[in-house]
């Protein structure tokens, strides 16, 4: 059962930090805030938040401290000073960064006596406090379970596992999906515009295609996890011929072909390695190693 009397601290009051603090206030939690630029707390204070004079004071005010600042270096600078006591605190770090930084910061915080969860916010600030706001957490299950009723005020909260780096990895994996879908849609839109078809007309068709492709993912995931890629629908060499057609069409109508050329370059390498008769997910082998020119 949710307890709205649990005190919470939010450190960092950019647009996202303000939204996080606002969601705790709306849920009824006594909320303490801190930000280097104190004027950013004005609206929250007017709604009932307490502005702490120092980071150390802010940490002592709540049983749970949520951090949302510029980067992981800023986190360590804020909490690394001699007048900040981390021993016995619980930090939920929703600052953006990579998985190595998350793991390193977890070790750093735990060495100073803090309990630490890393997280990622998969939402825009206006969505915070609604079910549409997905908040990912990684770290010890016991710490997540202890604070989940409080964190539920932020949206749909999920625990991914004990590895502190998982939230960051899920974050960038989600971004890879987002940009890939958008870039593919822009490629198709550019092609159709050459025939006078506007983006609004193409969008519903593209949406249908994207939803259909998404239905393939569970089955393709089974192939990847088993390491077996029988061509149940189409062989990679067949897909590569369709990629060549996409490239040719793009070039013929004067549309940038860099994206489909990238698709085909990866498929060609996999075919050269003997995987032409297997299904598309076999390309996981190409995605799982450095690309040409990468160290």
N, C-alpha and C positions, 0 to 999 in steps of 0.2 A: 504494500500500500504506500502511495506517495505521501511523504511528510514535507509539508511546505514550510516548516519552521527551521529546516536545516540551513545554517548560514553558508553563504557562498561568496567567494572573492573572484573578481574578474580583473586581470591585469592586462592592459592594452586596450585602448578605446578608439581604434580605427572604426571604420564602418561595420566590420564584422564583430569586433569586440563590443561595440555599443549594442548591436543586435543581440549578442549573447547575454549581456547584462540585462537588457530589456526583457528577454524571455524569462530569466530567473525572477525578475521583479514581478512580471505578470503572473507567474505561477505562485507567487506569494513568499518566495525565499528572501530572508534578510540578505541584502546584497551590498557588499563593499567593493568599491572600484578604486583603481589607481591608474594614472596615466601621466607621462612626463609633461604633456601639455594639459594642465588641469581644466581648462575651459571646455575640453571635450566631454567632461563629466557633468556639465551644467544641467542638461536635460534629464539625465538619469537621477541626479540629486533632487531635482524638482519632482521626480516621480517616487522618491523615497529611498534612493540609494545613499550610502554613506561614502564620502570621498576620504580615503586614507591619506595621511600626510606623507608617508614613506612606504616603500615596498615591504619593508619588514613589518610595519604595522598592518599592512593589507594582508600579509600571510597569516598573521596571528588572529585575524578577525573571523576567518571562515574555516570550517572543517574540510573544505574542498576549495582549491584554487585553480581556476581556469585561466590559461595564458594564451594570448593571441597577439603576438607582436610581429615585428618585421621579419626576423629570421632566427635561426638557432643561436647564432652568435649573440644576438640581442638578449636572448633568454639567459645565456650564461653570464653576460655582463650584468644583467639586472640582479641575478640571484647569487653572483659570485663574490660580492663585496662582504667585508668582515662583519658588517652590522646586520646582515640578513641571515636568519636562522632557519635552515630547512629541516632540521631534525624533527621528525614526527608529522611533517606536513604531507599532504597528498596533492601532487601537481598533475593536472590534465593539460597537456601542451597541444593546442590546436594551431600552432604556428606552422606554416608551410616550409617544407624542406625535403631532403632525400632520406632514404632508409638508413644510410650509414650515419648521418647526423642524428637521426632518431635514436639509434642504438647507442651511439657515443654519449648523447645527452642523458639517456636513461642511466647508463653506468655512472656518469658524473653526478646526477641527482641522487642516486641510491647510495653512492659513497658518502654523501653528505647527510644521509639519514632520511631522505624523502622517499615516499612511495610515488611511483611515476607511471602514468599512462600517456602514450603518445596518441595523437588523433589527426583526423583530416575531415574538413567540412566540405561536403559535396553539395553545396547549396549557395545561393546568393543571399546577402543579408536580409532582404525582405521576407525570405522563406523561413528564417529561423523562428522556432517556436511552433511550427506547423509540421504535420506528418510528412510533408514533401521535403523537409530538410533532413538529409541523410548525414549522420555524423558517425564516422568510423573510429574505432578505438582498438589499440593493441597494447599488450602488456599483461601483467598477472590477472588471471580470471577473478581471483578473490577481490582485487581492488576495484575492478569494473563492477562486480556484483554488489559491492558495498555501496557504490555511489550511483548505480544505474537509476534508482528512483529519482534522484536529484537531476541527473543528466537528461532524463526523459523530458524535462522542460524545454530542451533545445530542439527536439524533433524526434526522428526515428534513429535511435542509437543502436549500434551493432558492435559486438566484440568479435575480432577477427582471429585472435590467438595470442599466445604468450610472447611471441617475437615482436619486440617494440617497433621493428621496421615495417611491419605488415601494412599499417595504415598508410604510410607514405607510398608504398608500392602499389596498393590498391588505388590511391589517388592518381598516380601517374598512369596506371593502366586504364583508369577511367578517362583520363585526358587523351590517351592514345585512341580510344574508341571514339570519343567526341570529335576530335580533329579529323580522324579518318573518315567518319561518316559525312562530316561537313565538307571536307575536301572532295570526296567522291560526288556529293550532290552538286558542288560548284562546277566540277568537271562536266557533269551531264548538263547542267544548266547552260554552261558556255557553249556546248555543242548545239543544243536546241535553239539557243538564241540566234544562231546563224541561219536558222530556217524561220525566224520570226515567232518562235514560241516563247512566251514570257515565263519568268520564274514561277509565278503564281499558278500557271497552268500545269507546269511540270511537277510542282511540289507534291501534290497528292499521289501521283504515280510513284515518285521517288520514295515517299513515305511507305507506300505499299511494298515496294521492293525491299527497303530496309527492314521492315517488319518480317517479311518472308525469310530473308537471310538470317535474321536473329533466331528464327525457329530451328535453323540448322545447328546452332552452337552446341546444345547438349550432346547430340550425336557425334559431332566433330571432336568434342572434348573427350568422349570415350575412346576415339581412335588415338588421340594424342597420348592419353594416359596409359593406353595399352601398348603403344608403339607399333600399331598395325594400321595400315592405311589402304584397305581394299577399295578399288574404284567402284563404289556402289552406285554413284550418280554420274560422275564424269572423271576421266583421267586428267592428270595435270597437263599432259601434252595437248589435250583438247582445249583446256583452259588457255594454254599459251598461244594457241592459234587465235582464239577470241581476243586475247590481249593485243596481238599483232593487228587485228582488225580495228580495235579501238585506237591504237596508235596511228594507223594509216588514215582513219577517218578524221581524227583530230588534226593531223598535219594537213590533210586535204582542204579542210575548211578554215585553216588558220588559227586553230585553238592550241594552246600550250599542251604539249604531250609529255612533259616531264614526269607526271604522276604515273600514267600507264607504262611509261618506259621503265620506271622503277619496279612496278609489278612484274614486268616481263623479265627484267634482268635477274630478279630473284628466282623466278620460275625457271629460267634458262639454266641457272647454276644447279638447281635441284635436278633438272632433267639430265644435265651432263653428269651428275653424280649417280645416275641410274634410277631415278624415281619418277620418270615420265609416265609410267603405267599406274601410279598410285594416285590416291585422291588428294584434293587440295590441302588438307591439314598437314600433309607431309612437309610443307614449307616451314613448319615449326623448327625444323633443323636449321634452316637459313636464318630465322629470326633469333635462334638461340646462340649464335656465334657472332663475333665482330664482323662488321661489314668491310668491304674493300677500303683500305686506307685507315681503318680504325686500329688503335693500339690494343 
